[in-house]
């Protein structure tokens, strides 16, 4: 049990600052898990907003739209596999939902940041497939 407590503490310390401050004061595992779940749901909503904005900009280019959809599906598969791996030490324990949600949140925020980068492309940037507004 001590191993799980140490692992949960390490994961909490490794969490992004915003997630930590939102969860300050949570003392029960259920409370920490619920807080981590809320953080992930918020990140997922932000990801979906950025994704839909990009889809809107690509609406006139069917091929690029299909490539974005394929990339997003591949990213979701990666995210799920990565989080299954990284949370495997907590599997079966009461901290598992928290650890899993924290991983999903972290991966989702990183993807959202990447999508936001596509929304800020400079004219003529050949490494950026998303047209400016």
MARDO-440531 format. One record per residue: residue number from 1; residue in three letters; x, y, z of N, C-alpha, C, O, CB in turn. Coordinates in nm, 2 decimals. Glycine has a CB too. Example, Ala and Ser with C-alpha at 12.3 -4.5 7.8 and 13.67 -1.06 7.14 Angstrom:
BEGIN
{1; "ALA"; {1.32; -0.57; 0.78}; {1.23; -0.45; 0.78}; {1.32; -0.33; 0.78}; {1.42; -0.33; 0.85}; {1.13; -0.45; 0.90}}
{2; "SER"; {1.28; -0.22; 0.71}; {1.37; -0.11; 0.71}; {1.29; 0.00; 0.79}; {1.34; 0.11; 0.80}; {1.41; -0.06; 0.57}}
end
This chain:
BEGIN
{1; "UNK"; {0.08; -0.12; 0.00}; {0.00; 0.00; 0.00}; {0.09; 0.13; 0.00}; {0.05; 0.23; -0.06}; {-0.09; 0.00; 0.12}}
{2; "UNK"; {0.20; 0.12; 0.07}; {0.29; 0.23; 0.07}; {0.34; 0.27; -0.07}; {0.35; 0.39; -0.10}; {0.41; 0.20; 0.17}}
{3; "UNK"; {0.36; 0.17; -0.15}; {0.40; 0.19; -0.29}; {0.30; 0.27; -0.36}; {0.33; 0.36; -0.44}; {0.43; 0.06; -0.36}}
{4; "UNK"; {0.17; 0.24; -0.34}; {0.06; 0.32; -0.41}; {0.06; 0.46; -0.36}; {0.04; 0.55; -0.44}; {-0.07; 0.25; -0.39}}
{5; "UNK"; {0.07; 0.48; -0.23}; {0.06; 0.62; -0.18}; {0.18; 0.70; -0.23}; {0.16; 0.82; -0.27}; {0.07; 0.61; -0.02}}
{6; "UNK"; {0.30; 0.64; -0.24}; {0.41; 0.71; -0.29}; {0.39; 0.74; -0.44}; {0.43; 0.85; -0.48}; {0.54; 0.63; -0.27}}
{7; "UNK"; {0.34; 0.65; -0.51}; {0.31; 0.67; -0.65}; {0.21; 0.78; -0.67}; {0.23; 0.86; -0.76}; {0.26; 0.54; -0.72}}
{8; "UNK"; {0.10; 0.78; -0.60}; {0.00; 0.88; -0.61}; {0.05; 1.02; -0.58}; {0.02; 1.12; -0.64}; {-0.12; 0.85; -0.52}}
{9; "UNK"; {0.14; 1.03; -0.48}; {0.20; 1.15; -0.44}; {0.29; 1.20; -0.55}; {0.29; 1.32; -0.59}; {0.28; 1.14; -0.31}}
{10; "UNK"; {0.37; 1.11; -0.61}; {0.46; 1.14; -0.72}; {0.38; 1.19; -0.84}; {0.42; 1.29; -0.90}; {0.54; 1.02; -0.76}}
{11; "UNK"; {0.27; 1.13; -0.87}; {0.18; 1.17; -0.98}; {0.12; 1.31; -0.96}; {0.11; 1.39; -1.05}; {0.07; 1.07; -1.01}}
{12; "UNK"; {0.08; 1.33; -0.83}; {0.02; 1.46; -0.80}; {0.12; 1.57; -0.81}; {0.09; 1.68; -0.86}; {-0.04; 1.46; -0.66}}
{13; "UNK"; {0.25; 1.54; -0.77}; {0.35; 1.65; -0.78}; {0.39; 1.67; -0.93}; {0.43; 1.78; -0.96}; {0.47; 1.61; -0.70}}
{14; "UNK"; {0.38; 1.57; -1.01}; {0.41; 1.58; -1.15}; {0.30; 1.64; -1.24}; {0.32; 1.68; -1.35}; {0.45; 1.44; -1.21}}
{15; "UNK"; {0.18; 1.66; -1.18}; {0.07; 1.71; -1.25}; {0.10; 1.86; -1.28}; {0.17; 1.93; -1.21}; {-0.06; 1.70; -1.17}}
{16; "UNK"; {0.04; 1.91; -1.39}; {0.05; 2.05; -1.42}; {0.00; 2.14; -1.31}; {-0.09; 2.10; -1.24}; {-0.02; 2.08; -1.55}}
{17; "UNK"; {0.06; 2.25; -1.30}; {0.02; 2.34; -1.19}; {-0.13; 2.37; -1.18}; {-0.18; 2.38; -1.07}; {0.10; 2.47; -1.20}}
{18; "UNK"; {-0.19; 2.40; -1.29}; {-0.33; 2.43; -1.30}; {-0.41; 2.31; -1.24}; {-0.51; 2.34; -1.16}; {-0.38; 2.45; -1.44}}
{19; "UNK"; {-0.38; 2.19; -1.27}; {-0.45; 2.08; -1.22}; {-0.43; 2.06; -1.07}; {-0.53; 2.03; -0.99}; {-0.41; 1.95; -1.29}}
{20; "UNK"; {-0.31; 2.09; -1.02}; {-0.29; 2.09; -0.88}; {-0.37; 2.19; -0.80}; {-0.43; 2.15; -0.70}; {-0.14; 2.11; -0.85}}
{21; "UNK"; {-0.37; 2.31; -0.85}; {-0.44; 2.42; -0.77}; {-0.59; 2.39; -0.77}; {-0.66; 2.42; -0.67}; {-0.41; 2.55; -0.83}}
{22; "UNK"; {-0.64; 2.33; -0.88}; {-0.79; 2.30; -0.88}; {-0.82; 2.19; -0.78}; {-0.94; 2.18; -0.74}; {-0.83; 2.26; -1.02}}
{23; "UNK"; {-0.73; 2.11; -0.75}; {-0.75; 1.99; -0.66}; {-0.70; 2.01; -0.52}; {-0.71; 1.92; -0.44}; {-0.69; 1.87; -0.72}}
{24; "UNK"; {-0.64; 2.13; -0.49}; {-0.60; 2.16; -0.35}; {-0.71; 2.13; -0.26}; {-0.83; 2.17; -0.28}; {-0.54; 2.30; -0.34}}
{25; "UNK"; {-0.68; 2.07; -0.14}; {-0.78; 2.05; -0.04}; {-0.85; 1.92; -0.05}; {-0.92; 1.88; 0.04}; {-0.88; 2.16; -0.05}}
{26; "UNK"; {-0.83; 1.85; -0.16}; {-0.89; 1.71; -0.17}; {-0.80; 1.62; -0.09}; {-0.68; 1.61; -0.10}; {-0.89; 1.66; -0.32}}
{27; "UNK"; {-0.87; 1.55; 0.00}; {-0.80; 1.46; 0.09}; {-0.84; 1.31; 0.07}; {-0.76; 1.22; 0.11}; {-0.82; 1.49; 0.23}}
{28; "UNK"; {-0.95; 1.28; 0.01}; {-0.99; 1.15; -0.02}; {-0.95; 1.10; -0.16}; {-0.94; 1.19; -0.25}; {-1.14; 1.13; 0.00}}
{29; "UNK"; {-0.93; 0.98; -0.17}; {-0.89; 0.93; -0.31}; {-1.01; 0.95; -0.40}; {-0.98; 0.99; -0.52}; {-0.86; 0.78; -0.30}}
{30; "UNK"; {-1.13; 0.93; -0.36}; {-1.24; 0.96; -0.45}; {-1.25; 1.10; -0.49}; {-1.28; 1.13; -0.61}; {-1.37; 0.92; -0.37}}
{31; "UNK"; {-1.22; 1.19; -0.40}; {-1.22; 1.34; -0.43}; {-1.11; 1.37; -0.53}; {-1.13; 1.45; -0.62}; {-1.20; 1.42; -0.31}}
{32; "UNK"; {-0.99; 1.32; -0.51}; {-0.88; 1.34; -0.60}; {-0.91; 1.28; -0.74}; {-0.87; 1.34; -0.84}; {-0.75; 1.28; -0.54}}
{33; "UNK"; {-0.97; 1.16; -0.74}; {-1.00; 1.10; -0.87}; {-1.11; 1.18; -0.94}; {-1.10; 1.20; -1.06}; {-1.05; 0.96; -0.85}}
{34; "UNK"; {-1.21; 1.23; -0.87}; {-1.31; 1.31; -0.93}; {-1.25; 1.44; -0.99}; {-1.29; 1.49; -1.09}; {-1.42; 1.34; -0.83}}
{35; "UNK"; {-1.16; 1.50; -0.91}; {-1.10; 1.63; -0.95}; {-1.02; 1.60; -1.08}; {-1.02; 1.68; -1.17}; {-1.01; 1.68; -0.84}}
{36; "UNK"; {-0.94; 1.50; -1.08}; {-0.86; 1.46; -1.20}; {-0.95; 1.44; -1.32}; {-0.92; 1.48; -1.43}; {-0.77; 1.34; -1.17}}
{37; "UNK"; {-1.06; 1.37; -1.30}; {-1.16; 1.35; -1.41}; {-1.22; 1.48; -1.46}; {-1.23; 1.49; -1.58}; {-1.27; 1.26; -1.36}}
{38; "UNK"; {-1.25; 1.57; -1.37}; {-1.30; 1.70; -1.42}; {-1.19; 1.78; -1.50}; {-1.23; 1.84; -1.60}; {-1.34; 1.79; -1.30}}
{39; "UNK"; {-1.07; 1.77; -1.46}; {-0.96; 1.84; -1.53}; {-0.95; 1.78; -1.67}; {-0.93; 1.85; -1.77}; {-0.83; 1.82; -1.45}}
{40; "UNK"; {-0.96; 1.64; -1.68}; {-0.95; 1.58; -1.81}; {-1.07; 1.62; -1.90}; {-1.05; 1.65; -2.02}; {-0.94; 1.43; -1.79}}
{41; "UNK"; {-1.19; 1.62; -1.84}; {-1.31; 1.66; -1.92}; {-1.29; 1.80; -1.98}; {-1.33; 1.83; -2.09}; {-1.43; 1.65; -1.84}}
{42; "UNK"; {-1.24; 1.89; -1.89}; {-1.22; 2.03; -1.94}; {-1.12; 2.03; -2.05}; {-1.14; 2.10; -2.15}; {-1.17; 2.12; -1.82}}
{43; "UNK"; {-1.01; 1.96; -2.04}; {-0.90; 1.95; -2.14}; {-0.96; 1.89; -2.27}; {-0.93; 1.94; -2.38}; {-0.78; 1.87; -2.10}}
{44; "UNK"; {-1.04; 1.79; -2.26}; {-1.10; 1.73; -2.37}; {-1.19; 1.82; -2.45}; {-1.20; 1.82; -2.57}; {-1.18; 1.60; -2.33}}
{45; "UNK"; {-1.27; 1.90; -2.37}; {-1.36; 2.00; -2.44}; {-1.27; 2.11; -2.51}; {-1.31; 2.15; -2.62}; {-1.44; 2.07; -2.33}}
{46; "UNK"; {-1.16; 2.15; -2.46}; {-1.07; 2.24; -2.52}; {-1.01; 2.18; -2.65}; {-1.00; 2.25; -2.75}; {-0.96; 2.29; -2.43}}
{47; "UNK"; {-0.98; 2.06; -2.64}; {-0.92; 1.99; -2.76}; {-1.03; 1.98; -2.87}; {-1.00; 2.01; -2.98}; {-0.88; 1.84; -2.72}}
{48; "UNK"; {-1.15; 1.94; -2.83}; {-1.25; 1.93; -2.93}; {-1.28; 2.07; -3.00}; {-1.31; 2.07; -3.12}; {-1.38; 1.88; -2.87}}
{49; "UNK"; {-1.27; 2.17; -2.92}; {-1.30; 2.31; -2.98}; {-1.19; 2.34; -3.08}; {-1.22; 2.39; -3.19}; {-1.30; 2.42; -2.87}}
{50; "UNK"; {-1.06; 2.32; -3.05}; {-0.95; 2.34; -3.14}; {-0.97; 2.25; -3.27}; {-0.94; 2.30; -3.38}; {-0.82; 2.32; -3.07}}
{51; "UNK"; {-1.00; 2.13; -3.25}; {-1.01; 2.03; -3.36}; {-1.13; 2.08; -3.45}; {-1.11; 2.08; -3.57}; {-1.05; 1.89; -3.30}}
{52; "UNK"; {-1.24; 2.12; -3.40}; {-1.35; 2.17; -3.48}; {-1.31; 2.30; -3.55}; {-1.36; 2.32; -3.67}; {-1.47; 2.19; -3.39}}
{53; "UNK"; {-1.24; 2.38; -3.49}; {-1.19; 2.50; -3.56}; {-1.11; 2.47; -3.68}; {-1.12; 2.53; -3.79}; {-1.11; 2.60; -3.46}}
{54; "UNK"; {-1.02; 2.38; -3.66}; {-0.93; 2.33; -3.77}; {-1.02; 2.27; -3.88}; {-1.00; 2.30; -4.00}; {-0.82; 2.23; -3.73}}
{55; "UNK"; {-1.11; 2.18; -3.84}; {-1.20; 2.12; -3.94}; {-1.27; 2.23; -4.02}; {-1.29; 2.22; -4.14}; {-1.30; 2.03; -3.88}}
{56; "UNK"; {-1.31; 2.34; -3.96}; {-1.38; 2.45; -4.02}; {-1.29; 2.51; -4.13}; {-1.34; 2.55; -4.23}; {-1.43; 2.55; -3.92}}
{57; "UNK"; {-1.17; 2.53; -4.09}; {-1.07; 2.59; -4.18}; {-1.04; 2.50; -4.30}; {-1.00; 2.55; -4.41}; {-0.94; 2.63; -4.11}}
{58; "UNK"; {-1.05; 2.37; -4.28}; {-1.02; 2.28; -4.39}; {-1.14; 2.23; -4.47}; {-1.13; 2.15; -4.55}; {-0.95; 2.16; -4.33}}
{59; "UNK"; {-1.26; 2.29; -4.44}; {-1.38; 2.25; -4.50}; {-1.38; 2.24; -4.65}; {-1.45; 2.16; -4.71}; {-1.50; 2.33; -4.46}}
{60; "UNK"; {-1.30; 2.32; -4.72}; {-1.29; 2.32; -4.86}; {-1.19; 2.22; -4.92}; {-1.17; 2.22; -5.04}; {-1.27; 2.46; -4.91}}
{61; "UNK"; {-1.12; 2.15; -4.83}; {-1.01; 2.06; -4.88}; {-1.04; 1.92; -4.82}; {-1.00; 1.89; -4.71}; {-0.87; 2.12; -4.84}}
{62; "UNK"; {-1.10; 1.84; -4.90}; {-1.14; 1.71; -4.85}; {-1.02; 1.62; -4.81}; {-1.03; 1.55; -4.71}; {-1.23; 1.64; -4.96}}
{63; "UNK"; {-0.92; 1.63; -4.89}; {-0.80; 1.54; -4.87}; {-0.73; 1.58; -4.73}; {-0.70; 1.49; -4.66}; {-0.70; 1.56; -4.98}}
{64; "UNK"; {-0.72; 1.71; -4.71}; {-0.66; 1.75; -4.58}; {-0.75; 1.72; -4.46}; {-0.70; 1.68; -4.36}; {-0.63; 1.91; -4.58}}
{65; "UNK"; {-0.88; 1.73; -4.48}; {-0.97; 1.70; -4.38}; {-0.96; 1.55; -4.34}; {-0.95; 1.51; -4.23}; {-1.12; 1.73; -4.42}}
{66; "UNK"; {-0.95; 1.46; -4.44}; {-0.93; 1.32; -4.42}; {-0.80; 1.29; -4.35}; {-0.79; 1.20; -4.26}; {-0.94; 1.24; -4.55}}
{67; "UNK"; {-0.69; 1.36; -4.38}; {-0.56; 1.35; -4.32}; {-0.57; 1.39; -4.17}; {-0.51; 1.32; -4.08}; {-0.45; 1.42; -4.39}}
{68; "UNK"; {-0.64; 1.50; -4.14}; {-0.66; 1.54; -4.01}; {-0.73; 1.44; -3.93}; {-0.69; 1.41; -3.81}; {-0.73; 1.68; -4.00}}
{69; "UNK"; {-0.84; 1.39; -3.98}; {-0.92; 1.29; -3.91}; {-0.84; 1.16; -3.88}; {-0.84; 1.11; -3.78}; {-1.05; 1.25; -4.00}}
{70; "UNK"; {-0.76; 1.12; -3.98}; {-0.67; 1.00; -3.96}; {-0.57; 1.03; -3.86}; {-0.54; 0.94; -3.77}; {-0.60; 0.97; -4.10}}
{71; "UNK"; {-0.51; 1.15; -3.86}; {-0.41; 1.18; -3.76}; {-0.47; 1.19; -3.62}; {-0.41; 1.14; -3.52}; {-0.35; 1.32; -3.79}}
{72; "UNK"; {-0.59; 1.24; -3.61}; {-0.66; 1.25; -3.48}; {-0.69; 1.11; -3.42}; {-0.68; 1.08; -3.31}; {-0.79; 1.33; -3.49}}
{73; "UNK"; {-0.74; 1.02; -3.51}; {-0.77; 0.89; -3.47}; {-0.65; 0.81; -3.43}; {-0.65; 0.74; -3.33}; {-0.84; 0.81; -3.59}}
{74; "UNK"; {-0.54; 0.83; -3.50}; {-0.41; 0.77; -3.46}; {-0.36; 0.83; -3.32}; {-0.31; 0.76; -3.24}; {-0.30; 0.80; -3.57}}
{75; "UNK"; {-0.38; 0.96; -3.30}; {-0.34; 1.02; -3.18}; {-0.43; 0.96; -3.06}; {-0.37; 0.93; -2.96}; {-0.36; 1.17; -3.18}}
{76; "UNK"; {-0.56; 0.95; -3.08}; {-0.64; 0.89; -2.98}; {-0.59; 0.75; -2.94}; {-0.59; 0.71; -2.82}; {-0.79; 0.89; -3.02}}
{77; "UNK"; {-0.56; 0.67; -3.04}; {-0.51; 0.53; -3.02}; {-0.38; 0.54; -2.94}; {-0.36; 0.46; -2.84}; {-0.49; 0.46; -3.15}}
{78; "UNK"; {-0.29; 0.63; -2.98}; {-0.16; 0.65; -2.91}; {-0.19; 0.69; -2.76}; {-0.14; 0.63; -2.67}; {-0.07; 0.75; -2.98}}
{79; "UNK"; {-0.28; 0.79; -2.74}; {-0.31; 0.84; -2.61}; {-0.36; 0.73; -2.52}; {-0.31; 0.72; -2.41}; {-0.41; 0.96; -2.62}}
{80; "UNK"; {-0.45; 0.66; -2.57}; {-0.51; 0.55; -2.49}; {-0.40; 0.44; -2.45}; {-0.40; 0.39; -2.34}; {-0.63; 0.48; -2.56}}
{81; "UNK"; {-0.32; 0.41; -2.55}; {-0.22; 0.31; -2.53}; {-0.11; 0.36; -2.43}; {-0.07; 0.29; -2.34}; {-0.15; 0.26; -2.66}}
{82; "UNK"; {-0.07; 0.48; -2.45}; {0.03; 0.55; -2.36}; {-0.03; 0.55; -2.21}; {0.05; 0.52; -2.12}; {0.06; 0.69; -2.40}}
{83; "UNK"; {-0.15; 0.59; -2.20}; {-0.21; 0.60; -2.06}; {-0.23; 0.47; -2.00}; {-0.22; 0.45; -1.88}; {-0.34; 0.68; -2.07}}
{84; "UNK"; {-0.26; 0.37; -2.08}; {-0.28; 0.23; -2.03}; {-0.14; 0.18; -1.98}; {-0.13; 0.12; -1.87}; {-0.33; 0.13; -2.14}}
{85; "UNK"; {-0.04; 0.21; -2.05}; {0.10; 0.18; -2.01}; {0.14; 0.26; -1.88}; {0.19; 0.20; -1.78}; {0.20; 0.20; -2.12}}
{86; "UNK"; {0.13; 0.39; -1.89}; {0.19; 0.47; -1.78}; {0.11; 0.45; -1.65}; {0.16; 0.48; -1.54}; {0.19; 0.61; -1.82}}
{87; "UNK"; {-0.02; 0.41; -1.66}; {-0.09; 0.40; -1.53}; {-0.10; 0.25; -1.49}; {-0.17; 0.22; -1.39}; {-0.24; 0.45; -1.55}}
{88; "UNK"; {-0.03; 0.16; -1.55}; {-0.04; 0.02; -1.53}; {0.01; -0.02; -1.38}; {-0.04; -0.11; -1.33}; {0.05; -0.06; -1.62}}
{89; "UNK"; {0.09; 0.06; -1.32}; {0.14; 0.03; -1.18}; {0.02; 0.06; -1.09}; {0.02; 0.00; -0.98}; {0.26; 0.12; -1.15}}
{90; "UNK"; {-0.07; 0.14; -1.12}; {-0.18; 0.17; -1.03}; {-0.31; 0.08; -1.06}; {-0.40; 0.08; -0.98}; {-0.22; 0.31; -1.04}}
{91; "UNK"; {-0.30; 0.00; -1.17}; {-0.42; -0.08; -1.21}; {-0.46; -0.17; -1.10}; {-0.38; -0.24; -1.03}; {-0.38; -0.16; -1.33}}
{92; "UNK"; {-0.59; -0.17; -1.07}; {-0.65; -0.25; -0.97}; {-0.66; -0.18; -0.83}; {-0.72; -0.23; -0.74}; {-0.57; -0.38; -0.95}}
{93; "UNK"; {-0.59; -0.07; -0.82}; {-0.59; 0.01; -0.70}; {-0.69; 0.13; -0.70}; {-0.74; 0.16; -0.80}; {-0.45; 0.06; -0.67}}
{94; "UNK"; {-0.71; 0.18; -0.59}; {-0.81; 0.29; -0.58}; {-0.75; 0.42; -0.64}; {-0.83; 0.51; -0.68}; {-0.84; 0.32; -0.43}}
{95; "UNK"; {-0.62; 0.43; -0.66}; {-0.56; 0.55; -0.73}; {-0.57; 0.54; -0.88}; {-0.54; 0.64; -0.95}; {-0.42; 0.57; -0.68}}
{96; "UNK"; {-0.61; 0.42; -0.93}; {-0.60; 0.40; -1.08}; {-0.69; 0.51; -1.16}; {-0.64; 0.56; -1.25}; {-0.65; 0.27; -1.11}}
{97; "UNK"; {-0.81; 0.53; -1.12}; {-0.89; 0.63; -1.19}; {-0.82; 0.77; -1.19}; {-0.83; 0.84; -1.30}; {-1.03; 0.65; -1.13}}
{98; "UNK"; {-0.76; 0.81; -1.08}; {-0.69; 0.94; -1.08}; {-0.57; 0.94; -1.17}; {-0.55; 1.03; -1.25}; {-0.65; 0.97; -0.93}}
{99; "UNK"; {-0.49; 0.83; -1.16}; {-0.37; 0.82; -1.24}; {-0.40; 0.82; -1.39}; {-0.34; 0.89; -1.47}; {-0.28; 0.70; -1.20}}
{100; "UNK"; {-0.50; 0.74; -1.42}; {-0.55; 0.74; -1.56}; {-0.60; 0.87; -1.61}; {-0.56; 0.92; -1.72}; {-0.66; 0.63; -1.58}}
{101; "UNK"; {-0.68; 0.94; -1.53}; {-0.73; 1.07; -1.57}; {-0.62; 1.17; -1.59}; {-0.63; 1.26; -1.67}; {-0.84; 1.12; -1.47}}
{102; "UNK"; {-0.53; 1.17; -1.50}; {-0.41; 1.26; -1.50}; {-0.33; 1.24; -1.63}; {-0.29; 1.34; -1.69}; {-0.32; 1.25; -1.38}}
{103; "UNK"; {-0.31; 1.12; -1.67}; {-0.24; 1.09; -1.80}; {-0.32; 1.14; -1.92}; {-0.27; 1.21; -2.00}; {-0.21; 0.94; -1.81}}
{104; "UNK"; {-0.45; 1.11; -1.92}; {-0.54; 1.15; -2.03}; {-0.54; 1.31; -2.04}; {-0.53; 1.36; -2.15}; {-0.68; 1.10; -2.01}}
{105; "UNK"; {-0.54; 1.37; -1.92}; {-0.54; 1.52; -1.92}; {-0.41; 1.57; -1.98}; {-0.41; 1.66; -2.06}; {-0.56; 1.57; -1.77}}
{106; "UNK"; {-0.30; 1.52; -1.93}; {-0.17; 1.56; -1.98}; {-0.15; 1.54; -2.13}; {-0.11; 1.63; -2.20}; {-0.06; 1.49; -1.90}}
{107; "UNK"; {-0.19; 1.42; -2.18}; {-0.18; 1.40; -2.32}; {-0.27; 1.49; -2.40}; {-0.23; 1.53; -2.51}; {-0.21; 1.25; -2.35}}
{108; "UNK"; {-0.39; 1.51; -2.35}; {-0.49; 1.59; -2.42}; {-0.44; 1.73; -2.43}; {-0.46; 1.80; -2.53}; {-0.62; 1.58; -2.35}}
{109; "UNK"; {-0.39; 1.78; -2.32}; {-0.34; 1.92; -2.32}; {-0.22; 1.94; -2.42}; {-0.21; 2.04; -2.49}; {-0.29; 1.97; -2.18}}
{110; "UNK"; {-0.14; 1.84; -2.43}; {-0.02; 1.85; -2.52}; {-0.08; 1.85; -2.67}; {-0.03; 1.92; -2.75}; {0.07; 1.73; -2.50}}
{111; "UNK"; {-0.18; 1.77; -2.70}; {-0.23; 1.76; -2.83}; {-0.31; 1.89; -2.86}; {-0.30; 1.94; -2.97}; {-0.33; 1.64; -2.84}}
{112; "UNK"; {-0.37; 1.95; -2.76}; {-0.44; 2.07; -2.78}; {-0.34; 2.18; -2.82}; {-0.37; 2.27; -2.90}; {-0.52; 2.11; -2.66}}
{113; "UNK"; {-0.23; 2.18; -2.75}; {-0.13; 2.28; -2.78}; {-0.08; 2.27; -2.92}; {-0.05; 2.37; -2.99}; {-0.01; 2.27; -2.68}}
{114; "UNK"; {-0.06; 2.14; -2.97}; {-0.02; 2.12; -3.10}; {-0.12; 2.17; -3.20}; {-0.09; 2.23; -3.30}; {0.01; 1.97; -3.13}}
{115; "UNK"; {-0.25; 2.14; -3.17}; {-0.36; 2.19; -3.26}; {-0.36; 2.34; -3.26}; {-0.38; 2.40; -3.37}; {-0.49; 2.13; -3.22}}
{116; "UNK"; {-0.34; 2.41; -3.15}; {-0.34; 2.55; -3.14}; {-0.23; 2.61; -3.23}; {-0.24; 2.71; -3.29}; {-0.33; 2.60; -3.00}}
{117; "UNK"; {-0.11; 2.54; -3.23}; {0.00; 2.58; -3.32}; {-0.04; 2.58; -3.47}; {0.00; 2.67; -3.54}; {0.11; 2.48; -3.30}}
{118; "UNK"; {-0.12; 2.49; -3.51}; {-0.17; 2.49; -3.65}; {-0.27; 2.61; -3.67}; {-0.28; 2.65; -3.79}; {-0.25; 2.36; -3.67}}
{119; "UNK"; {-0.33; 2.66; -3.57}; {-0.42; 2.77; -3.59}; {-0.35; 2.90; -3.59}; {-0.41; 3.01; -3.62}; {-0.52; 2.77; -3.47}}
{120; "UNK"; {-0.22; 2.90; -3.57}; {-0.14; 3.02; -3.57}; {-0.03; 3.02; -3.68}; {0.07; 3.09; -3.67}; {-0.07; 3.04; -3.43}}
{121; "UNK"; {-0.06; 2.95; -3.79}; {0.04; 2.94; -3.90}; {0.06; 3.07; -3.96}; {-0.03; 3.15; -3.98}; {-0.01; 2.84; -4.00}}
{122; "UNK"; {0.19; 3.09; -4.00}; {0.22; 3.21; -4.08}; {0.20; 3.18; -4.23}; {0.21; 3.07; -4.27}; {0.37; 3.25; -4.05}}
{123; "UNK"; {0.16; 3.28; -4.30}; {0.14; 3.27; -4.44}; {0.27; 3.21; -4.51}; {0.38; 3.26; -4.48}; {0.10; 3.40; -4.51}}
{124; "UNK"; {0.25; 3.11; -4.59}; {0.37; 3.05; -4.66}; {0.44; 2.95; -4.58}; {0.54; 2.89; -4.64}; {0.46; 3.16; -4.70}}
{125; "UNK"; {0.40; 2.91; -4.46}; {0.47; 2.81; -4.38}; {0.43; 2.67; -4.44}; {0.32; 2.63; -4.42}; {0.43; 2.82; -4.23}}
{126; "UNK"; {0.53; 2.61; -4.51}; {0.50; 2.48; -4.57}; {0.49; 2.37; -4.47}; {0.44; 2.26; -4.51}; {0.60; 2.45; -4.67}}
{127; "UNK"; {0.52; 2.39; -4.35}; {0.51; 2.28; -4.25}; {0.38; 2.29; -4.18}; {0.35; 2.22; -4.08}; {0.62; 2.29; -4.15}}
{128; "UNK"; {0.29; 2.38; -4.22}; {0.16; 2.40; -4.16}; {0.05; 2.39; -4.26}; {0.04; 2.47; -4.35}; {0.16; 2.53; -4.09}}
{129; "UNK"; {-0.03; 2.28; -4.25}; {-0.14; 2.26; -4.35}; {-0.27; 2.33; -4.33}; {-0.36; 2.32; -4.41}; {-0.16; 2.11; -4.35}}
{130; "UNK"; {-0.28; 2.41; -4.22}; {-0.40; 2.48; -4.19}; {-0.39; 2.62; -4.23}; {-0.31; 2.70; -4.19}; {-0.43; 2.47; -4.03}}
{131; "UNK"; {-0.49; 2.66; -4.32}; {-0.48; 2.80; -4.37}; {-0.52; 2.89; -4.26}; {-0.60; 2.86; -4.16}; {-0.58; 2.82; -4.49}}
{132; "UNK"; {-0.47; 3.02; -4.26}; {-0.51; 3.12; -4.16}; {-0.65; 3.16; -4.19}; {-0.71; 3.12; -4.29}; {-0.42; 3.24; -4.17}}
{133; "UNK"; {-0.71; 3.23; -4.10}; {-0.85; 3.26; -4.11}; {-0.89; 3.31; -4.24}; {-1.01; 3.35; -4.26}; {-0.88; 3.37; -4.01}}
end
